[in-house]
Amino acid sequence: MTQHRHLSYWALAAVIVVYLVIVQGLGVALSQGTDAEYGTFPDAETTLRSMTIPIALSVLFVIAVISVLRQWPQVIHDDHPVRPWVWIVPVLLVVAALGVMDYQNLGTLDSGLLVTVVASSLLVGIGEELMFRGVTVQALRDNGATEHRVALWSSLIFGGAHITNLITEGSGAILQVIIVSFSGFFFYLSYRVSGTIVVPILLHALWDFGLFSHNIGEVDPSPSARQALPMLINIVLVVTLFVRRDKIEPAHESSTAPA
């Protein structure tokens, strides 16, 4: 089997910077002259220019990086399992995403706009998971980080990457960084418990689409009660994982026999 190439921490930082420049820089450039506002999707053309195209290009960039590094086997399949009870994480994420979905608004949208937002959500899931649960996690492991540090730093890097939303969202991006860091940890655990990058990709896409569903088309931006569900689920997961933090990693298969 061909050995995969390793990324140093400096090289990883450079890859992440290029990725973010593509997503944010190109998004801002292409959305000039449109009614694009952060987190809103007024029409298909605006969404295509401000989100779909930049994210699609970032996906191509990450695919190229993984291909050059020959890391596809390591990225697609995770061989660091956790205990089965951790399946509660992806299950509750699905419950939150489906619960927060604005089905009434979705039923009023034209097909072109709906398909564009669905495609954008899927591209976000693919791009961010390949970048942060794929390339980033693999780089941390290759550089000798313990799995606890892989969990911590990959989640913080994922959250920190969203600080670039200051460009479009302003100071509200600070709170987003904190929330997204926790989400990154949940996606990381979903990656490990499922053993495949496909699960966090689909979870991420569904999660984002559920949140996006309230801001597609000409809608009232005022929040609804159901939008509190993801935060509630986040709190439940944080508390549960903290209480059971010593029961996430697999039990040692062997124990030291008494002398």
Buried (B, 14 or more C-beta within 10 A) or exposed (E): EEEBEBBEEEBBEEBBEBBBBBBBBBBBEBBEEBEBBBBBBBBBBBBBBBBBBBBBBBBEBBBEBBEEBEBBEBBBEBEBEBEEEBBBBBEBBBEBBEBBBBEEBBEEBEEEBBEBBBBBBBBBBBBBBBBBBBBBBBBBBBBEBEBEEBBBBBBBBBBBBBBBBBEBBEEEBEEBBEBBBBBBBBBBBBBBBBBBBBBBBBBBBBBBBBBBBBBBBEBEEEEEEBBEBBEEBBEEBEEBBEEEEEEBBEEEEEEEEEE
